[in-house]
């Protein structure tokens, strides 16, 4: 496939020695090195970068590496490893040194990749329609029928435009002689293309001059081809097809990539629950009813896509999707069942199949493979086990390879017994010494094993190869497997060109206002639901922080053992709100109050704590991250980073500073949403959630405060602080807080943006803009409930509230607050039932008059 030396250049003739940064770079003996022909001799296409980086020096390279990682953190570029305690917070790893591939070599690779994609497409077409390869014994039946990836319900389904493989990913490495070898094919839901774009953006920003001088081919044309092909797949409505990207959800390891690609390609990001099938047609559930879907770009594995005909225990898919595809009413890319040709067992048959089906020799060879389902091959594997890698042939819960040379006699015997029990399920492969590429190891450049994943996209009349790809490198030079799941890093892949470099880009230019949605009808009900709760949890977090800040501020600086009356009243109020145990409000001491308040700030498992609410907020934000601007997501990441807990005992004063910082972060987050989101339905539900939550919290806390301190002797000043209305009250009254004045300011004054009256006015305006749906042309329940709450508030006579001498809260005032809570909770339920459930005949149940 390629020469270990560049064409026309002998390593011995190259007089250019690597210096500076790469002076002490030493290749691993017996392994192909991507950068060096021989120690100290860089390959010709590496010379410009070698010299440029040499001029930068180690300190500058480290600085630029840190800048790239900061870019990834600020933009929330993550890879979720299921077993990793960091979870969603595990930032994507990027090595600052790119992998370079010459133009001549890429041309040869490109031809082999296109041939391979075409071959696999023809094989898929035969196995799902006709099966001549089985009848003519070109493939053994057990290779197909024993494979759980062979989906019998998909037999006979004709993919639209006859595109069997829309996107194909190929994992490559080199042997010691420089020959490219295929390690694996990914054909059902290939991942990595989005990460390749992110790597390119990050590296081109930190190395702009080097990127330009090396004449690197751009990636945007590949994604433009992909977007155009998806639109052409539409069975109907080809002028304006509705194309969506189907994701398993935010818990998937590559969810960031799903959200990023959806925004990059301009597609709605949907989950299985967003879609429904009616009369063999797929629809998306939007705020205005059901809208037809023409094309689904799926990132969901085959068997999970339809619980009716495929995997019955899947809650990720769309019931009836197979039937809709069978009827030709929706195009699915890649088509269902395409995972069949991912099996490594097929690699052993590709050379013969290529000659039989295409009349050509296979241009891009696969690593030598022996399928144990055949007697002679199984015997070879048993005899040469120490030289081979044993892999499972079909999808399994455990896909870790077995390296024969690393196993002892007992382990090899156990493995061979497992192979003998089910030979169809195993393959043996030649163990390759993976080629290495230079990687930055904090203070030096060192060789690390690498695997290059490249991508091929169908164009309707052929295939287009991404000029680049996702290069993955291991952290240790002795690693035999390169895997992101096991903690490996990644590289940008620079394919060089001798001609002009395209300036095409799919990235939108920066603008002062970035649209979150283009049309209101594009907002799926689930997205509106999550935006609604994002608004509620954002406000709930702020309200919780303000409540705790009032208590912590009174705790700081106290040196007496007994808590002062104001702090004692606050702790009793927190107990009534179920934020601290009831026992915490009895005989309160400074030490006990400090313990419970710090737990409310830092303990993630404590219901209602700052970190518990932040986790809920993070969940909702992650679900709708494709609708966030980059600045908004950076602010959200800063909020998460500021909320991180440091080890050791945390002083009260530091906790107070943390609460103040989080208030500022939330103000920035809310301000960005207010200033940058278009006033579409997404923003509307976000605002309704915020206003409802602020109203409910104000009423709940006020009701609790009055039950603890009916006369307002201790909690009026804290209530003004919680409602952020201290200065407003002082400007109006120039006196110590009085109950009637406080109640009027935080309940009745519609000029106070923190008052209940202000929230009700805002909610009434938002409710008037709620969209009509196909089920109901004019939703009435929510505006009606809000009007009822407004009438109830305006009819109240707060001036008749009890004097400071009262020993218990006025029954009329308590009933007023309870009635307002009932109205607002019912309004929240009405929004949920009408817009988020798509259910008929749902009746609202009366709310219980409970304090929390």
N, C-alpha and C positions, 0 to 999 in steps of 0.2 A: 504493500500500500504506500509506504513512504520509505525513503532512505534514511539510515541513521545519520548521514551527513547531508547537508544541503546540496542540491544539484550543482555540479560544476565547481565545488569548493572542497578542497581537501583539508582536513583538520591540521595536517602538518604544515600547510601553506599559510594558515592564518597566523599573522604576526601580532594581531591585536590582542593584548592581554587585558583581562578584567582587572580593574583597580578600584581603589576607594572602598565603597560599600561592599563589593563582592570579592575583594581581594583574598579573604580567607574562606570563601565558599568552597566546600569540598564535596563533589558528588559521591554517592554511595557506589562502591565497586560492583560491577556486574548488573547495574540498573541503568536504564536509559534516563538521562537527565534532560529536561526540556530546555534548559538555558545554555548548558556548556557542551561543546563538542569534546573537549578534554579539559582537565584541570587548568583553569586560568584562561581558557579560550572560549569566549561566548560565540554562539551561533550568529551568523550575520544579521538576521532579522532582530536579534536582541541588542545589537550594538548601540543604537540610539538611546534606548531606555537604560542600558547599563551605564552609559556615560552620563546621562542626565541624573540618574539617581546617585551616581558616584559623586557628582558635584553637590548634591544636597547634604550628604553626610547622615550619620546615624541619628543625631539629635533631631534634625529636621524631619527625617522619615518617621521617627516616633511621634513627633508633634502632628504630622499629617495623618498618621494612623489613628491617633486619639481624636482628631477632628472628624474623621470618617465614622468612628464608633459613636461619637456624640451625635452626629447626624442620624444614625440609626436609632439611638435611644430616644432622641427628641421626636422622631417620627413614628415611634412605636413599632419598629420593625422587629418582629418576634418570630420564634419558632418554638412551638409548645411541645416539649418532651414529656410524655405522660408520666414517666417515673421521676421527673425532675421536680424538686421541691420549689423551684422558682416559678413553675407553672408558666402563666402568660408573661411573666416578667423576664423571661430568658431572652435577652437581646440576641438578634441574629449576628453570627460571627463573620467578619470580613477581614481577610488578609490584605494589607495594602499593596502587595506586589501582584500584578496581574499575570495571567498566562498569555503568552504571545504565540500566535500561529501565523505562519507566512501565507501570503496570498496563493502561491503555487500549491502548497500542501493542502490548503483549505479547498481548492478547486477539486482535487482528487477525493477528498473526504466528502464533499458535497454530492458528487456523482454517486458514490457508494451509499450514502444515506437515502437519496431519492429512490434508488433501486430497491433498497431494503424496505422502505415504507410501502412501495408499490407491491412488492412480493407478499408482505404480510397482509396487505389489503385483499389481494387475490386469494390467499389461503383462507382468510376469514369468510369471504364470499362463498367459497366452495363448501366449507364446513357447516355453514348455516343454511345453505341452499344447494342441494344436489349431492354433496359428499362424494364426488367422484374420486377424490384422493384416497378415501377409505375403500371404496369399491375396487379401485385399481391397485390397492395395497401399496400406495406410496407413503401412507401413514398407517401405523397400527391403530386399530379401534380403541385399545385401552388408553392410548395417549390422549384421546379426546373424551371418551365416555367416562373415564375414571376421574377426570378433572372437574372439580366443582365449579370452575369458571365457565364450563360449557353450559349455557342456559337454554334448556330445551324449549321453554316458551318463546324464545326469540328465533327459533328456526322458521324460515320462510319470510321473515320480515325484511322487506326491501328498504334499505336506507335511502332517504331522499337524495337526489342527484348522484346516487350510487357511490357516495363517499363512505366507505367502511371505516376509515381512520381519518379523523379530522386533525388530531394532534398526536404526534408520535415522539417519544423521548427515547434516546439511545445512550446508554452508559458505555464510555470508551476508556481504554487505557492502552499503553504501549508495552510491547515486549522489550527485552534487552537490545534487540536489533533495530528498534525504532518503528516496528510495524504496529499499526493501530489494530486493536482487537475489540470486538463487541463483547461486553460482559453481560448485558441485560437489555431487554426492550420493555418499555412502559407504554401501554396502549389503551388502558381503560380510563384513567383520570390522571394523566401525567402531571407531576408538580415540578416547580423549579423555574418556569419561564418568568414569573413575576419577580422572584428573587434575583434573577439575572438582570432585570431592568433596574431594580433597586441598587444592586452592586454597581451597575454602570453609572447611575446618577451620582452615587456617593464618591466613586473613584474619579470620575471626570471632574468633580468639583475640587477635589484635593490635589489632583494632578492635571490641571487644565492645559498647561504648556506641553507636558509630556504626551498627553492624550492627542493633542493636535499634531505635534511633530511626528508621532508614530503613524499617522494616517489610519486611524482605526475605523472600521466600518460600523455604522450605526445600526441600532436594533429596531427602530420605529417602523421601517417598511414591513418587517415580519408581522408586526401586530396589526398594521393596516390591512395586510393580506388576510390575516385571521378574521378581522372584523368584517371585511367584505365577503369572505366565504360564508360566515355565519348568516349574514343577511340573505345570501343567495340560497341558503338551505330552506328558507321558509316555504311551506307548502302553499300558502295563500298570502295575500297582503304583502307582496314582494316589494312594493314601493316604500312601505313603512312598517316593516315587520317588528313584532315585539320579541326581542331576544333577551333572555335572562341567564344569569349564572347561578346554578344550583349548588349550594354548599351544605355540608353536613351540620354546620353551626360553629359557634365560637369555641367549642372545646376541641375542634380538630387541630392537629398539629400545625397545619399550614393555613390556618384561617386568615392570618394577616394577608397572605398572598391572594386568597379568594377576594377579600375586600379590596385589595390594591388593584387587582386585575379588573374587577368590576368597575371601579372608578376610572382606570386607565383606558378601558375599552368603551366606557360610557354605557354599561349595562346595569340593570337593577340586580342587586344581590338578593337572592331568595333562598329560603329553606323549604323543606318538603311541606311543612304546615302552611306555607303561603300559597300553595298550589292545590287545585282540586280538579278532578276530571268529571265532566258532565257530558253525557251523550258522546263519549269517545273523543272529547275535545278538552285540552288542558286550559285552565283559567288561573289567573292570579287573583287573589282576594285583595281588593283595594278598598279604600274608604268609600268609594262610590259604587261598590258592587264588584261583580266579576268581569275581568277583562281577558280576552283570549291571548294565549301564549303561542307563538309560532315556532320558536327555536329555543332549546335548552342546552346551554354549555354546562356540562355537569362536572363537578369535582367530587362526586359521590360514587363509591365503588358500585359495580354492576348489581350485585345481589341485594344491596340495600335500597335500590331505587323504587321497588314496587312490592309492598307487603302482600298484595293479593296474589301475584303470580310468581314472585321470586322468593324473598326471605320473609316469612310470616311474622317474625319477631322484630322486624325493623320499624322504628318509629321515625326514621329519617327520610323515608321516601314518599312517593305520591301514589296512593292506591289507584290503580287503573292506568298507570303510565304505559305499561307494555301494550295494552289494548289500544291506547291512543296512537302509539307508534306503529302498531300493526295496521291500523286504519289509515295511516299516512296523514294524520291530522296534526302531528307535531314532529319536528326533527330533533333528534337527540345526538349531541356531539360530545364525546365519541359515542357511536351507537351502542345500545345495550348488548352485552355479550362480547365486546371487543377485548375483554381481559383474557380471553381464551389463549391468545398467542403470546401472552407474557411468560408462559411456562418455559423455564430453561431447557426442558426436555426437547423442545422444538428446535433448538439451536443445532442439534446433531443432524437434523434432516434438511436444513435450509440449503446447503450446497446442491444437493440432488434436486430439491424442489425448485430452486431457481432455474436450473437448466431445463427442467421439465415444463415449468409454467411460463417462463419468460424467454427460454432459449438462449440464456446468457450464463456466464460464469459469475458466481457471487463475488462482487467487487470488494465488499467489506467483510472480512472473515470474522466468525465468532470464535471465542475461546473454545478449544477442543473439549467436546462434551460427549459423555456416554450415558445413555438412558438405561437404567437398570431393569426396565420392563422387557428388555431383550436378553436372551440367555447369554450370548457371547459377550455382549457389553457388560453384563452383570459379573461375569467371571473375570473380565479384565479389571473391573473396579476392585473386586476382592483381592486380586493378585497385586495390584499397584496402589493399594489404599494409602500407603505412606507418602506417595507422590501426588495425591489428588486432594481436591476439596469436594466434600460431599454436601449437596444441597437438596432441599425438598423440592420435588418437581411441581407440586401444586400448592395453592394458598393454604397456609397453616397458621395456627396460633403462635408457633415458634418457627421462624424462618432463619435462625442463626445458622451459618455454615459450620461444618465440621472439618477441621484441618487434620488430615491423616498424620502428618509428621509431628503434630503437637499432642497426639493421643498416646496413651500407654497401651500395652497389650490388652488389658482388661476392657478399656474403653473401645478399642477397635473391635474386639469380639462382640461387645454389646451392640455396637452400631451395625455390624454385619448381620447380626441376628434380626435387628429391626428391618434391615433392607430385605432379608430373605422372607420375612413375614409379609411385606407389602412392597415388592420390587418396583411396581409402577410409580410409587411415590418418591423415588430418589433418582438423582443424577450424580455422576462423578464428573468433575471438570479439572482440567490441567490448572495447577496453581501457578499463577503468573506473579513475577516480581513487579509490582506496580511501578510505573515510571514516576519520577520525582520532579517537583518544581520548587523553585526557591520560595521560601516562606519567611516572614519576619517574626523572629522569636524574641521580641522586646529589645534585645541588645545586639543581635546578630542575624545574619541571613543563613538559613540552614535548609537542606533538602528535605522535603516531606512527600510521602506517597500521595498521589492524586488520581481522581477519576473525573473525567469530563462528561457532563450530560449535555447533549445537543438536541435540538428540537426541529421537527419537520412538520409543516402545516399543509393541508390540502388546499388547492386553489380552484377546484372545479374541473380544470383540464390538465392538472399536473400537481407538482409539489414545490414548496418554497422552504428553504432551510434558513434558520436564524443564523446570521453571521456572528456567531459567538456562542454563548451557552453558560451553563452553571458549572464551574469547576469546584470540586470539593476536595479538601486536603485534610489529612489526619493531623493530630497534635503530636504524634510520636513517630519517629522514623521507622520503628519496628512494627507498626500496625499492619495487619494483613487485610483489614477491612476498613474502607473509608466510608463513614456514615455520619450524617448530621445528628441522628438520634443518639449516637454514642459520644457526642460532644465535638465533632470535627468542625472545621471552619470552612469558609468558601473564598473563592477568588472571582474577580471579573475576568472575562475571557476576551482578549483583544485579537480580532482577526484583521490582519493588516491588508492594505490594498495599495496597488501601484497607481490607480486612477483617482479621479475626484471622489471626495467623500460626500455622501448625501447629507443634506441638512434637515431632512424631514424629521419631525417630532410630533408625538401625540400628546405631549404635555401641554396643558393650557398655560398661556402666559399669565404672570401674576397680575392680579387686579384688586382694587380696593374692596370690592364686594364679590365674593365667590358664591355661586349658586349651589345650594344644597340639593335642590330638585328642579327639574325643568318644567314639569307639569304636575298639578296636584294629583291627577289620577295615577301618577307613577308611584305613589306612596302605598306600599302594601299595608294591610291591616296590622300585620305583626310589627312592622317598622313603626307605624303610628303608635301602637301599644307600647313599644319599647321607648319611644320618644316621650310619651306621656309619663311613663314611670321614670325615665331619666330626669325629667323635670321635677318629679316628686322627690326622688332620692337626692337630687342636687339640693333642693330646698330643705329636705329633711336633714341632710348632713350639715348645712349651714345653721339650721335651727338648733340642732343638737350641740354644735360647737358654741353657739352663742349662749345656750343654757348652761353648759359646763364652764364656759369662760367666766360667767357671773359668779359661779360658786368657787372656782379655783382662785379668782382674784381676791375673794374674801378669805381664802385659806392662806394665801401667800403672806408672809410676814407675821402671822399670828404665832406668838410664843407661849401663850397660856395653854393649859391642858384641856380645859373645857372650851367647846366651840361657842362663839358669840351667838346671840339670839338670831341674828339675820342668817348666819350660816346654818344654824339648827333648823330654822324654818325652810331654808332651801333644801336641806337634806330630807325633811319630811315631805316636801313637794316632790322631790325625785322618787321617794318611796311610793307616793300615791300614783305617780306616773309609771310605776313598775320598772324604773331604771336602776334602782338599788333595792336590796331586800328590805322588808319592813323592819327587820331587826336593826338595820343600819341607822334608823331614825330614832331609836331609843337610846337615851343617855349618850348623846353624841359627843365624842371627843375629837380633838384635832387630828390625832393619829388615825382614828377610824374613818373620819371624813376623807382624809387624804388617800387612804387605801382604796376606798370605793370610787372616788373621783378619778384616780389614776387608772383603775381598772376600766372605767367607762371610756377612757381615752384610748388605752392601748390594747385591751384584751379583745381579740378578733372574735372569739367564741361567745362573747357576752351580748345578748340581744339588745339592740339600741345603742351600742357603743359606737364611737367614732369610726373605728376600723371595721366594725361589722357593717355599718351603713356604707362606708367607702367601698367595701367589697361588693355590695349590691349595686352601687353606682357604677363600679368598674364593669360589672357583668353587663348592665344595660348599655353602657358606652361602647363596649366591645362589639355588641350585636349590631350597632348602627354606625360603626366606625367608618364605613364607606361613605357616609354622609357628612363626615367631619372635614373641615378644612385642615390643612397642615398646621396652621397656627393654633387652631382649637385643640388639636391632638397634642401639640407640644405643651400647651398649658395643662392639659389633663395629665400628661406624663409628669410635669413638674409637681402637680398636686400629689400624685402617688409617691414621687421621690421624697417630697417634703414630709409625707406622713410615715415614712419608714421609721421603725423603732431601732434605736441604737442599743447595744447591750449595756447591762449594768443598771444601777438604780438611777432613776431620772428625777432630778429636783423639781419641786413644784414650780419654781420660777421658769425653768426650761419648758415645762409643760404649758405654762401660760404663753410663752413666746411661740410655741408650736401652734397653739390654737389661734393666735393672732395671724401667724403666717398662712394657715389654712383658710382663714377668712379672706385674706387677700387673694389667694389662689382661686377660691370659688368666685370672688367678685370678678376676676379676670375671665374665668370660664363663662360665667353668665353674661358678662359684657360682650364677649366675643360672639355668643349666640345671638344677643340682641342686635349687635351692629352688623354682623356678617351674614346672617341667615335671611334668605328671601322669605317674605311673608306668605308662604304657602301653607299647605295643610300640615306638613311636618312641624314647622315652627308653631303653628296654632296649637297642636296637641302638646308640644313641649311647654308652651306658656300656660295652657289650661292645667297641666300637671303641677307646675310651679305655684300657680295662684291657689289651686285647691289645697295643696300641701301647706302653704303658708297660712291659709285661713284655718285649716283644721288644727295646726300646731298652736296657733295663737289662742283659739278657743279652748283647746285641751289644757294648755299650760295655765291660762287665766282661770279656768274653772278649778284646777287643782290648787292654785295659789289662794283663791278665795276660800276654799274649804280648809286650807291650813291656817290662813290668816284673814278671817272675815273682815276685821277692822282695818286691814291694810297697814298695820303698824310696822311690819318688817319687810314685806315683799313688794311694795309699790315701786320703790326705786329699782330693785332687780327686774321687775316686769318691764319697766321703761327701757332698761338696758337690753333685755332680751329682744324687745321690739325695736331696738335701735332708735328710740324716740326721746332720749333724755334731753337733748338740746332743744328739740321742738317743744317739749313741755316747758322748759325753763323760759324760752322766749315768749311763751303764751301766758304763763302764770307768775313768774318771778317769785315762786314760793315753794315750800316743801311739797312733795307729792300728796295730793288728796284723792280719795277713792273716786269721787264723782268726776274730777278732772281727768284722771288717768283712764277711767272707763270711756269717757267721751273721746279722748285722743286716740286710743288704740282700737276702739270699736266704731265710733260714729263719724269721725272726721275724715271725709273723703278726699281731703287735700293731703293727708298723710299717706305716703306710699306704703307704709307698713301697717296701716289700719285695716280692719275687716271691711269697712265700707268701700275702701279703695279696691280691695281684691274683688268684692262682689260686682262693682262697676266694671272692672276689667273683664271678669268672667262673663258678665252679661254681653259685653261687646264681642268676646270670642265666641260665645254660644250662638250668636246671631250669624256667624260666619261658618258654622259647622256645615259640612257638605251634605247634600241630599244623597241618598243611596238608592240602589235598585229596589231594595225592600221597602223603603219609605221615602217619598219625595221630600218630606219636611219633618225632620225629627223635632219633637215637641217636648219630650219629657225633661231634658236637661234645662232648657230655658225656663220652663215652668217651675222647676224646683228652685232655680236660682232667684227667680222673681219672688217666690214664696219666702225665701230666706231674707231677701231685701225688705219685703213688707214687714216681716217679723222684726227685723232690726229697727226699722224706722218707727214702728209702733211702740218700741220700748221707751219707758220713762226712766232713764238712768239717774236723773236728778233725785228720784225717790229712793235711791239706794240707801241702805242703813248707814248711820253715822259710825264714827270710829269706835264708839263704845259697844257696837254690836258684838255678840259672842258667837254668832253663827251666820253663815251666808244667807242672804235673802232667798227664800224659796222662789220668788218671781224671777230673780236674776239667774239662779241656778237653772230654772226651767227654760229661760231664754237661751242660755248658753247650750243646754242640752238639745233644744229644738233646732238651733242653728247647726249644731253638729249633725243631727239627723238629716237635715235638708242637704248639707254639703256631701255627706257620705252617700246619700241616695243619688245625688247628681253625679258623683264619681262612678257609681254602679251603672247609672244610665248610659254614660259614655262608653263604659266597657261593654255592656250588653249590645248596644246599638252598633258600635263600630268595630269591635275587636273579635266578636264571637261568630258572626255570620250564622247565628242560630235563630230558629223561628219559635215563637210562642214562649219565649223566656219571660218570666214574671219577676219583677223586683220584689225581694222580701223586705219587710220593715226592719230597720236597724235596731239593734239592742242599744239601750241607753247606757253604754259602758264608758267609763272615764277615758281609758287609753284610746 
